[in-house]
Structure formats: C-alpha cells, structure tokens
Amino acid sequence: MFNCVNQPTLLNLGVVDPDGDSLVIELTNCRDWGAGAPNTSVTYNAPYSGTSPFPTLSGILIQSNGLFSYIPAQAIRAVFCYRVREFRNGLQIGETFQDVYLIIQNCSNPAPPSAVGSTNVQPTPVQYNETNPNTLTF
C-alpha cells in the first residue's frame, strides 16, 4: 500500500464476517517466521511497537467495521499487523493475524481534477472532517 506523508489515510481492509459474528480488530505485534513461529513476536526497534508501528500525527484509529485511519508523519517503509478475533454468543471462536506492508512517501499535491462534460447533473458532495478522521458526510 502506498500512502503520503501528512495526508489523512482511510484504509479499508475488508474485515467482515459472513455469519454475523462479532469481530474485534486490534493492532498487534507482527509474528516471526523463525523458531517458535507463529507464536513468537518480532523485535521492534525503538520507538516502534506492535501498537505504534510507524510514525503518525494521529495514532492509528480502528473502527468496528475494520476501517483504519491515520496520518503518516514521515516517509518510511513499514509493516503493521492486526489481529481479528471472532466472537459468537460472547465466546471467542477464532482469530486470525494479518500483516500490511506500507510505503509512505513524500507526495506532491497535484491540482484537483476538473470536471468535464455536462454540468447538469451534480453529484452529492462528500465532506471530510479533519478533526474527526473517522467521519465522512455524504
């Protein structure tokens, strides 16, 4: 995944459960592939950790629907890992771990695209509230 420094990012990783079970999504340490795998965590270089895997201006917020939001603070190549725990009737019945590779880069701010063609049909505007990166208004 490519992200840009200082640009709000909304990342939908498609976390859903077809049975309607409750899902709990959380950042976690990535797993090592060596001896003891998959139950051994990788070692992070300070100041990074499983819950703070790359520098952000906002932290990493995770909505219950699996939408991740953050504002990258610097150009870096990073991996973050998350765990999805599945609950049915209050009991955990499963879990899975996933990793996401990010390339965060400095991006130029291109001019917004201009509309071409007929202006008779106007789409509903989408508003993004920067004070709450989890809010989109249609």
C-alpha positions in Angstrom: 0.0 0.0 0.0 1.2 3.5 -0.8 0.5 6.4 1.5 1.6 10.0 1.5 3.2 11.9 4.4 0.9 14.3 6.2 -2.2 13.1 4.2 -5.1 11.6 6.1 -5.4 8.0 5.2 -8.5 5.8 5.3 -7.7 2.1 4.8 -10.5 -0.4 4.4 -9.1 -3.9 4.7 -12.5 -5.6 4.1 -12.8 -7.1 7.5 -16.3 -8.7 7.6 -17.9 -11.9 9.0 -20.5 -13.6 6.8 -22.1 -15.3 9.8 -22.7 -12.0 11.6 -20.4 -12.9 14.5 -18.8 -10.1 16.4 -15.3 -9.1 15.3 -12.7 -7.3 17.4 -9.9 -5.8 15.5 -6.7 -4.7 17.2 -3.1 -3.8 16.3 -0.7 -6.4 17.5 3.0 -7.4 17.2 3.9 -9.0 13.9 4.9 -12.6 14.1 8.3 -14.0 13.5 8.8 -16.8 10.9 11.7 -18.5 12.8 11.9 -20.9 15.7 8.7 -20.8 17.7 6.6 -19.4 14.8 3.9 -18.3 14.7 3.8 -17.6 18.4 7.0 -15.5 18.6 6.8 -11.8 18.1 9.3 -9.8 16.0 11.6 -7.4 17.8 10.9 -3.8 17.1 13.4 -1.0 17.0 12.6 1.8 19.4 10.4 3.8 19.3 8.2 1.4 17.3 6.0 -1.4 18.6 3.1 -3.5 17.5 0.6 -0.8 18.6 2.8 2.0 17.2 4.4 0.5 14.1 5.2 3.7 12.2 5.2 7.5 12.9 1.9 9.2 12.7 0.4 12.6 13.5 -2.8 11.0 14.7 -2.2 7.5 16.0 -3.9 4.6 14.3 -7.7 4.5 14.8 -9.6 1.4 14.0 -13.4 1.5 13.6 -15.5 -1.5 14.4 -16.1 -2.1 10.7 -12.4 -2.5 10.1 -11.6 0.9 8.7 -8.2 2.1 9.7 -7.4 5.8 9.8 -4.1 7.6 10.4 -1.9 10.5 9.2 1.6 9.3 8.3 4.3 11.6 9.8 7.3 10.7 7.7 8.5 8.8 4.7 9.2 5.2 5.7 8.7 1.6 4.7 6.7 -0.1 7.4 4.7 -3.2 8.3 1.8 -3.3 10.7 0.0 -6.3 11.9 -3.5 -6.7 13.2 -5.5 -9.5 14.8 -9.1 -10.2 14.2 -10.9 -12.1 17.0 -14.3 -13.7 16.3 -16.9 -14.0 19.0 -20.2 -15.8 19.0 -22.6 -15.6 22.0 -19.8 -13.9 23.9 -17.3 -16.7 23.4 -14.2 -16.4 21.2 -14.4 -19.0 18.5 -11.5 -17.9 16.3 -8.8 -15.5 15.4 -6.5 -14.6 12.5 -3.5 -12.4 12.1 -2.8 -10.3 9.0 0.1 -8.0 8.0 0.1 -4.9 5.8 3.1 -3.6 4.1 3.2 0.2 3.7 5.4 2.5 1.6 4.8 6.0 3.0 6.3 8.6 0.7 6.5 12.4 0.2 3.9 13.3 -2.4 3.4 16.4 -4.3 -0.1 17.9 -4.0 -1.5 17.7 -7.5 -4.3 20.1 -8.6 -7.7 18.6 -8.0 -9.2 17.0 -11.1 -11.5 19.3 -13.1 -14.9 18.3 -14.3 -15.5 17.8 -18.0 -18.7 17.3 -19.9 -22.2 18.3 -18.8 -22.7 20.1 -15.6 -26.5 19.4 -15.5 -26.1 16.5 -13.0 -24.3 17.4 -9.8 -23.1 14.5 -7.5 -23.7 14.7 -3.8 -20.6 16.3 -2.2 -18.6 14.3 0.2 -17.3 16.2 3.3 -14.4 15.1 5.4 -14.0 16.5 8.9 -10.3 16.7 9.7 -10.9 17.0 13.4 -12.5 13.5 13.3 -10.8 11.4 10.7 -13.5 8.7 11.1 -16.3 10.9 9.7 -17.4 11.2 6.1 -20.6 13.1 5.3 -22.5 12.4 2.1 
